[in-house]
Amino acid sequence: MSVRPLTDEQLKEQAPVLFTEQPHFETSDKYHFVSSIDVINEIKSHNWHPVSVQQSSVKDEDKDGYQRHVVRFRHFEDLLNPKENAVELLLFNSHDRSTAFSISAGIYRFVCSNGLVIADSVFESYKIKHIGDRANDIHTAIDKITSFKPQLEYKINKFEALKLSTGEREAFAKSSIALRFPEHLEVDYKDLLVPHRDEDNKDDLYTTLNIIQENLLSGNVSGVNKETGRRFTSREITSIGKDKEINQGLWDIAERISSIKEPEMALAA
């Protein structure tokens, strides 16, 4: 589970957009540009270090070097003493007005190399505008996520302690379909509950969440287009925006299940 922070050279190799030094030419004069690498260095000074990065592909070559990107950070303590699940800080940004700076909370699960993004209903993401007191915004966001870290670790433990019946797991899968597939595409919800490793043969809420997430994002889910009658197989999600949307939607469903199950746990105790 050992992970090393990415060096500046690795960041530049994997996502050159991080080092862009000016905004896209279509931005207005009021747009206050700040290079992503400056924000990364600011975050690093608070003991959060970059461990992965992704930049979106572009159809318009003029947007290359300005597109949406995301950087995931892990706290120094979790790099020093890695656990099964690590709380992460995620920085989203672009240099073409398509995405404002925002810092969100996430979870990385080592057993399946999956990265969740926490729903805004649970942890409000902090949008860092390109206009205004950017430094103060960044400090506030980092402080909030750092203080939220123990609560998020507690929530993971609570999800792991919540056992789901077959019907409850199936209801979770059914509710998640709309996050990925439009109404005219029909899939078998049971395919979303198929685990990909022995460690995931469990019936707790947290494992179920991760199984469904992996199946929705990785693709290879078969179904039928009800309008044309044609069969299809889903592809891997590579869009940064769609990945975040699905992750946050799944976490929101898990939160709702937890709120329903908590009274049952209290009665059982």
C-alpha positions in Angstrom: 0.0 0.0 0.0 3.0 2.3 0.0 2.6 5.4 -2.1 5.1 8.1 -3.0 4.0 11.7 -3.8 4.4 12.8 -7.4 7.3 15.0 -8.2 7.0 18.1 -10.3 8.5 16.2 -13.2 5.9 13.5 -12.9 3.1 16.0 -12.7 4.3 17.7 -15.8 4.7 14.5 -17.7 1.2 13.3 -16.7 -0.7 16.6 -16.9 1.1 19.4 -18.6 -2.0 21.7 -18.1 -0.9 22.1 -14.5 2.0 24.3 -15.6 0.1 26.5 -18.0 1.1 30.1 -17.3 -1.8 32.1 -18.8 -5.6 31.7 -19.3 -7.3 30.7 -22.6 -7.5 33.6 -25.0 -11.3 33.6 -24.8 -11.3 34.5 -21.1 -12.2 38.1 -20.1 -9.9 40.7 -18.6 -11.6 40.3 -15.3 -10.5 36.6 -15.1 -7.8 36.3 -12.4 -5.5 33.6 -13.6 -3.5 31.4 -11.2 -1.4 28.5 -12.3 -2.5 25.2 -10.9 1.0 24.3 -9.9 1.0 27.4 -7.5 -2.1 26.0 -5.8 -0.5 22.6 -5.6 2.5 24.0 -3.9 0.2 25.9 -1.5 -1.6 22.7 -0.6 1.7 20.8 -0.2 2.7 23.4 2.4 -0.2 22.2 4.5 1.1 18.6 4.5 -1.1 17.3 1.7 0.9 15.8 -1.2 -0.2 15.0 -4.8 -0.5 11.2 -5.5 -2.4 11.2 -8.8 -3.4 13.5 -11.6 -5.7 13.5 -14.6 -6.4 15.9 -17.4 -9.4 15.8 -19.7 -9.0 15.0 -23.4 -10.0 17.8 -25.8 -11.8 17.9 -29.1 -10.8 21.5 -29.8 -7.0 21.7 -30.1 -7.2 25.3 -29.0 -8.3 24.1 -25.6 -5.3 21.8 -25.1 -3.3 23.1 -22.1 -6.3 24.8 -20.6 -8.7 21.9 -20.1 -10.3 20.5 -16.9 -8.0 18.6 -14.6 -8.1 17.0 -11.2 -5.3 16.3 -8.6 -5.7 14.0 -5.7 -3.7 14.7 -2.5 -3.0 12.5 0.5 -2.0 13.7 4.0 1.5 13.1 5.1 0.2 11.0 8.0 -1.5 8.6 5.6 1.6 8.4 3.4 3.7 7.5 6.5 1.2 5.0 7.9 -1.1 3.8 5.1 -4.4 2.2 6.0 -7.0 0.3 4.0 -8.8 3.5 3.2 -7.3 6.9 2.9 -9.0 10.3 3.1 -8.0 12.4 0.1 -8.2 16.1 -0.9 -9.2 16.7 -4.6 -8.4 19.8 -6.5 -10.5 20.5 -9.7 -9.6 23.3 -12.1 -9.4 24.5 -15.6 -7.9 27.5 -17.4 -10.7 28.1 -19.9 -13.6 29.1 -17.6 -15.2 25.6 -17.9 -14.4 24.7 -14.3 -13.6 26.9 -11.3 -11.1 25.9 -8.7 -12.8 23.6 -6.2 -11.5 21.5 -3.4 -13.5 18.4 -2.4 -13.1 15.4 0.0 -12.6 11.9 -1.2 -11.6 8.3 -0.2 -9.1 6.0 -1.7 -9.7 2.2 -1.2 -6.5 0.3 -1.7 -8.0 -3.1 -2.2 -9.6 -2.1 -5.4 -7.6 1.0 -6.3 -10.8 3.0 -6.4 -11.2 6.6 -5.6 -14.5 7.9 -4.3 -15.6 11.5 -4.2 -17.8 12.5 -1.3 -21.2 14.0 -2.1 -21.7 17.7 -1.6 -24.7 16.8 0.7 -22.2 15.3 3.1 -19.2 17.6 2.7 -19.6 20.9 0.9 -17.0 21.3 -1.7 -15.2 24.6 -1.6 -15.2 26.5 -4.8 -12.2 28.8 -5.2 -13.1 31.6 -7.6 -10.6 33.0 -10.1 -11.6 36.4 -8.8 -11.1 37.4 -5.2 -9.0 36.5 -2.2 -7.8 33.1 -3.6 -5.2 32.5 -0.8 -7.8 32.8 1.9 -10.2 30.5 0.1 -7.5 27.8 -0.2 -6.5 28.1 3.4 -10.2 27.8 4.5 -10.8 24.8 2.3 -7.7 22.9 3.4 -8.5 23.6 7.1 -12.1 22.4 6.7 -11.1 19.1 5.0 -8.3 18.5 7.5 -10.8 19.0 10.4 -13.4 16.8 8.6 -10.9 13.9 8.1 -11.6 12.1 11.4 -15.4 12.4 10.9 -15.0 10.8 7.4 -13.0 8.0 8.8 -15.7 7.3 11.4 -18.3 7.3 8.7 -16.4 4.7 6.7 -16.3 2.5 9.8 -20.0 3.0 10.2 -20.7 2.0 6.6 -18.6 -1.1 7.1 -20.6 -2.1 10.2 -24.0 -1.8 8.4 -25.0 -5.2 7.0 -27.4 -5.1 4.1 -30.0 -7.8 3.1 -30.1 -9.1 -0.4 -33.1 -6.9 -1.1 -31.3 -3.8 0.3 -28.3 -4.4 -1.8 -30.5 -4.8 -4.9 -32.4 -1.6 -4.1 -29.0 0.2 -3.9 -28.0 -1.1 -7.3 -31.4 -0.2 -8.9 -31.2 3.3 -7.5 -27.7 3.8 -9.0 -28.6 2.9 -12.6 -29.8 6.4 -13.4 -26.5 7.9 -12.4 -24.8 6.2 -15.4 -27.5 5.1 -17.8 -30.4 7.2 -19.4 -33.9 5.8 -19.1 -34.0 4.3 -22.6 -31.0 2.0 -21.8 -31.9 -1.0 -19.8 -29.4 -3.0 -17.7 -29.6 -5.8 -15.2 -29.1 -4.3 -11.8 -27.6 -7.6 -10.6 -24.6 -7.1 -12.9 -23.7 -4.1 -10.8 -23.4 -6.2 -7.6 -20.9 -8.7 -9.1 -17.6 -8.4 -7.1 -14.3 -8.5 -8.8 -12.2 -9.9 -6.0 -12.6 -12.3 -3.0 -12.2 -9.5 -0.5 -15.5 -8.0 -1.8 -17.6 -11.0 -1.0 -19.3 -9.1 1.8 -22.7 -7.7 2.4 -21.9 -4.4 4.3 -22.8 -1.0 3.0 -19.3 0.2 2.3 -18.3 -2.8 0.2 -21.6 -2.7 -1.7 -20.9 1.0 -2.5 -17.5 0.2 -3.8 -18.6 -2.8 -5.9 -21.4 -0.8 -7.6 -19.0 2.1 -8.1 -16.4 0.0 -9.8 -18.9 -1.7 -12.1 -20.5 1.7 -13.1 -17.1 3.3 -13.8 -15.1 0.5 -15.3 -17.7 -0.5 -18.0 -18.4 -3.9 -19.4 -22.0 -3.7 -18.2 -24.4 -5.2 -20.9 -27.8 -4.0 -21.6 -30.5 -3.2 -24.3 -31.5 0.0 -25.9 -35.3 -0.1 -25.5 -35.8 2.3 -28.4 -33.8 0.4 -31.0 -33.7 -3.1 -29.5 -29.9 -3.2 -29.9 -27.7 -4.6 -27.2 -24.8 -2.6 -25.9 -21.8 -2.9 -23.6 -20.8 0.2 -21.5 -17.4 1.7 -21.8 -15.1 2.9 -19.0 -15.9 6.4 -17.7 -13.0 8.7 -18.5 -14.7 12.0 -18.1 -13.6 13.8 -15.0 -17.0 15.5 -14.6 -19.0 12.3 -15.1 -16.7 10.3 -12.7 -17.3 12.9 -10.0 -21.1 13.0 -10.7 -21.4 9.2 -10.3 -19.2 9.1 -7.2 -21.1 11.8 -5.4 -24.4 10.3 -6.4 -23.5 6.9 -5.1 -22.3 8.4 -1.8 -25.5 10.2 -1.5 -27.5 6.9 -1.9 -25.3 5.3 0.7 -26.0 8.1 3.1 -29.7 7.7 2.6 -29.5 3.9 3.2 -27.4 4.6 6.4 -30.0 7.0 7.7 -32.7 4.4 7.2 -30.7 1.6 8.8 -29.5 3.5 11.8 -32.8 3.3 13.7 -32.7 -0.5 13.1 -29.3 -0.7 14.7 -30.4 1.4 17.7 -33.3 -1.0 18.3 -31.1 -4.1 17.9 -28.7 -2.7 20.5 
